[in-house]
Amino acid sequence: MKDENFLIDINIVITAIYIISLSITIYNLNNKKKRGFDHHHNENHNLRLFNRIFLIAIYLAFSVPAFLRYKESHSRADLIGFIGALIAVIPPILFLYGFYIADIERNNKNPIL
């Protein structure tokens, strides 16, 4: 019972951190909307990059309690939950890769001389 409460506490902390990430996204979108898309591009870019990396860390953190639950019980249901948590990490990694590709394409179109 104590271990289950610990895992719930971990999930609550991770969820609070996820809410912080959402707040960063909302701030970035509002900043972009107020100031235009080209104004403060570096600040928006850095916030978006940080947020994408932060999301990967959050999703990996969600997989830790799932792994600990599986390690303790060795049940199929907990194994599926752990695999699902790992699969959930794939979209943020793809978004980060897309962000990286967009930067390369942007720099190739507008080379700095």
LUMMI-293052 format. One line per field, with one value per atom (N, C-alpha, C): residue number from 1; residue in one letter; x, y, z. Coordinates in steps of 0.2 Angstrom, whole numbers, plus 5000, padded with zeros to 4 digits. Layout:
// residues N
num	NUM;...
residuo	A;...
c1	X;...
c2	Y;...
c3	Z;...
// end
This chain:
// residues 113
num	1;1;1;2;2;2;3;3;3;4;4;4;5;5;5;6;6;6;7;7;7;8;8;8;9;9;9;10;10;10;11;11;11;12;12;12;13;13;13;14;14;14;15;15;15;16;16;16;17;17;17;18;18;18;19;19;19;20;20;20;21;21;21;22;22;22;23;23;23;24;24;24;25;25;25;26;26;26;27;27;27;28;28;28;29;29;29;30;30;30;31;31;31;32;32;32;33;33;33;34;34;34;35;35;35;36;36;36;37;37;37;38;38;38;39;39;39;40;40;40;41;41;41;42;42;42;43;43;43;44;44;44;45;45;45;46;46;46;47;47;47;48;48;48;49;49;49;50;50;50;51;51;51;52;52;52;53;53;53;54;54;54;55;55;55;56;56;56;57;57;57;58;58;58;59;59;59;60;60;60;61;61;61;62;62;62;63;63;63;64;64;64;65;65;65;66;66;66;67;67;67;68;68;68;69;69;69;70;70;70;71;71;71;72;72;72;73;73;73;74;74;74;75;75;75;76;76;76;77;77;77;78;78;78;79;79;79;80;80;80;81;81;81;82;82;82;83;83;83;84;84;84;85;85;85;86;86;86;87;87;87;88;88;88;89;89;89;90;90;90;91;91;91;92;92;92;93;93;93;94;94;94;95;95;95;96;96;96;97;97;97;98;98;98;99;99;99;100;100;100;101;101;101;102;102;102;103;103;103;104;104;104;105;105;105;106;106;106;107;107;107;108;108;108;109;109;109;110;110;110;111;111;111;112;112;112;113;113;113
residuo	M;M;M;K;K;K;D;D;D;E;E;E;N;N;N;F;F;F;L;L;L;I;I;I;D;D;D;I;I;I;N;N;N;I;I;I;V;V;V;I;I;I;T;T;T;A;A;A;I;I;I;Y;Y;Y;I;I;I;I;I;I;S;S;S;L;L;L;S;S;S;I;I;I;T;T;T;I;I;I;Y;Y;Y;N;N;N;L;L;L;N;N;N;N;N;N;K;K;K;K;K;K;K;K;K;R;R;R;G;G;G;F;F;F;D;D;D;H;H;H;H;H;H;H;H;H;N;N;N;E;E;E;N;N;N;H;H;H;N;N;N;L;L;L;R;R;R;L;L;L;F;F;F;N;N;N;R;R;R;I;I;I;F;F;F;L;L;L;I;I;I;A;A;A;I;I;I;Y;Y;Y;L;L;L;A;A;A;F;F;F;S;S;S;V;V;V;P;P;P;A;A;A;F;F;F;L;L;L;R;R;R;Y;Y;Y;K;K;K;E;E;E;S;S;S;H;H;H;S;S;S;R;R;R;A;A;A;D;D;D;L;L;L;I;I;I;G;G;G;F;F;F;I;I;I;G;G;G;A;A;A;L;L;L;I;I;I;A;A;A;V;V;V;I;I;I;P;P;P;P;P;P;I;I;I;L;L;L;F;F;F;L;L;L;Y;Y;Y;G;G;G;F;F;F;Y;Y;Y;I;I;I;A;A;A;D;D;D;I;I;I;E;E;E;R;R;R;N;N;N;N;N;N;K;K;K;N;N;N;P;P;P;I;I;I;L;L;L
c1	5004;5000;5004;5010;5014;5017;5019;5023;5018;5011;5006;5005;5005;5005;5011;5016;5022;5022;5020;5019;5013;5008;5003;5006;5010;5013;5018;5022;5026;5022;5016;5012;5009;5007;5005;5010;5016;5022;5023;5023;5024;5019;5013;5007;5008;5010;5011;5016;5021;5027;5024;5020;5017;5012;5009;5005;5009;5015;5020;5022;5023;5025;5019;5013;5007;5007;5009;5009;5014;5020;5025;5023;5019;5017;5012;5007;5002;5006;5011;5014;5017;5021;5024;5019;5013;5008;5005;5004;5002;5007;5013;5019;5019;5019;5019;5013;5007;5001;5001;5004;5004;5009;5015;5021;5022;5018;5019;5024;5024;5028;5035;5037;5045;5048;5044;5047;5049;5055;5057;5057;5059;5060;5064;5070;5074;5072;5068;5065;5060;5055;5050;5053;5058;5062;5065;5068;5071;5066;5061;5055;5052;5051;5048;5053;5060;5065;5065;5065;5065;5059;5053;5047;5047;5049;5049;5054;5060;5064;5061;5058;5055;5049;5045;5040;5043;5048;5051;5053;5056;5058;5052;5046;5040;5037;5037;5034;5039;5045;5050;5048;5047;5046;5040;5035;5028;5029;5035;5036;5039;5042;5046;5041;5035;5031;5028;5026;5024;5029;5035;5040;5040;5040;5041;5035;5029;5023;5024;5026;5027;5032;5038;5043;5041;5036;5034;5029;5024;5019;5020;5024;5026;5019;5014;5008;5008;5004;5003;5000;4995;4992;4997;5001;5007;5012;5013;5018;5015;5009;5006;5005;5004;5004;5011;5017;5023;5025;5023;5024;5020;5014;5010;5014;5017;5020;5026;5030;5036;5033;5028;5025;5023;5021;5019;5025;5031;5037;5038;5036;5037;5035;5029;5026;5031;5032;5037;5044;5046;5053;5052;5046;5045;5044;5041;5040;5046;5051;5057;5061;5061;5064;5062;5055;5052;5054;5055;5057;5064;5068;5075;5076;5072;5071;5069;5064;5062;5067;5071;5077;5082;5083;5088;5085;5079;5076;5076;5074;5074;5081;5086;5093;5095;5093;5095;5092;5086;5082;5085;5087;5089;5096;5101;5108;5111;5114;5117;5124;5125;5131;5136
c2	4994;5000;5006;5006;5012;5013;5008;5009;5011;5009;5012;5019;5022;5029;5033;5030;5033;5034;5029;5029;5034;5035;5040;5047;5048;5054;5056;5051;5052;5055;5052;5054;5061;5062;5069;5074;5073;5078;5079;5073;5073;5077;5076;5080;5087;5089;5096;5099;5095;5098;5098;5094;5094;5100;5102;5108;5114;5114;5119;5120;5114;5114;5116;5115;5118;5125;5128;5135;5138;5135;5138;5138;5133;5133;5139;5140;5145;5152;5153;5159;5160;5155;5156;5157;5154;5156;5163;5165;5172;5177;5175;5180;5181;5175;5175;5179;5178;5181;5189;5191;5198;5202;5199;5202;5201;5196;5194;5188;5185;5179;5180;5186;5187;5190;5194;5197;5193;5193;5189;5182;5181;5174;5169;5172;5168;5166;5170;5169;5163;5164;5159;5152;5153;5147;5143;5146;5143;5140;5144;5141;5135;5135;5129;5123;5124;5119;5116;5121;5119;5114;5117;5113;5106;5106;5099;5094;5096;5092;5091;5096;5095;5090;5090;5085;5078;5077;5070;5068;5072;5070;5069;5072;5071;5064;5063;5056;5051;5052;5046;5046;5051;5051;5047;5048;5044;5037;5035;5027;5024;5028;5026;5022;5026;5022;5016;5017;5011;5005;5006;5001;4998;5003;5000;4996;4998;4994;4987;4987;4981;4976;4980;4976;4973;4976;4973;4968;4968;4964;4958;4960;4955;4953;4957;4956;4958;4955;4957;4964;4965;4972;4977;4977;4982;4982;4976;4976;4980;4979;4983;4991;4992;4999;5002;4998;5001;5002;4997;4998;5004;5005;5011;5017;5017;5023;5025;5019;5020;5022;5020;5022;5029;5031;5038;5043;5041;5045;5046;5042;5043;5049;5052;5058;5064;5065;5071;5071;5064;5064;5065;5063;5065;5073;5076;5083;5087;5084;5087;5086;5080;5079;5084;5085;5089;5096;5098;5105;5106;5101;5101;5101;5098;5098;5105;5107;5114;5119;5119;5123;5123;5117;5115;5118;5117;5120;5127;5130;5138;5141;5137;5140;5139;5134;5133;5138;5140;5145;5152;5154;5160;5160;5158;5158;5164;5164;5170;5171;5177;5178;5182
c3	5000;5000;5000;5004;5004;4997;4994;4987;4982;4983;4978;4979;4985;4987;4984;4985;4982;4974;4971;4964;4962;4966;4965;4966;4971;4972;4966;4964;4958;4952;4951;4945;4946;4952;4954;4952;4955;4953;4946;4942;4935;4932;4934;4931;4932;4938;4940;4935;4934;4929;4922;4920;4914;4913;4918;4918;4917;4920;4919;4912;4909;4901;4897;4899;4895;4896;4902;4903;4899;4898;4894;4887;4884;4878;4877;4882;4881;4881;4885;4885;4878;4876;4869;4864;4864;4859;4859;4866;4867;4865;4866;4865;4857;4854;4846;4843;4846;4844;4845;4851;4852;4848;4847;4844;4837;4834;4827;4827;4821;4821;4820;4818;4817;4822;4826;4832;4838;4840;4846;4844;4838;4835;4839;4841;4845;4852;4855;4862;4861;4856;4854;4852;4848;4846;4852;4856;4862;4867;4868;4872;4869;4863;4859;4860;4859;4859;4866;4871;4878;4880;4878;4879;4876;4870;4867;4871;4873;4876;4883;4886;4893;4892;4887;4886;4885;4882;4882;4888;4892;4899;4903;4903;4906;4904;4898;4896;4898;4898;4901;4908;4912;4919;4920;4916;4917;4916;4912;4912;4918;4922;4928;4933;4935;4939;4936;4929;4926;4926;4925;4926;4933;4938;4945;4947;4944;4945;4942;4936;4932;4936;4938;4941;4948;4951;4957;4956;4951;4950;4945;4940;4934;4931;4931;4928;4921;4917;4910;4909;4913;4913;4914;4919;4921;4915;4912;4906;4901;4899;4894;4896;4902;4904;4903;4905;4904;4896;4892;4885;4882;4885;4883;4885;4891;4893;4888;4886;4882;4875;4873;4866;4866;4872;4872;4872;4872;4871;4864;4860;4853;4850;4851;4847;4849;4856;4857;4854;4853;4850;4842;4839;4832;4832;4836;4836;4837;4841;4842;4835;4832;4826;4820;4820;4815;4816;4823;4824;4822;4823;4820;4813;4809;4802;4799;4803;4801;4802;4807;4808;4802;4800;4795;4788;4787;4781;4781;4786;4787;4786;4789;4788;4781;4777;4770;4766;4767;4763;4764;4770;4772;4775;4771;4774;4776;4782;4784;4781;4778;4775;4779
// end
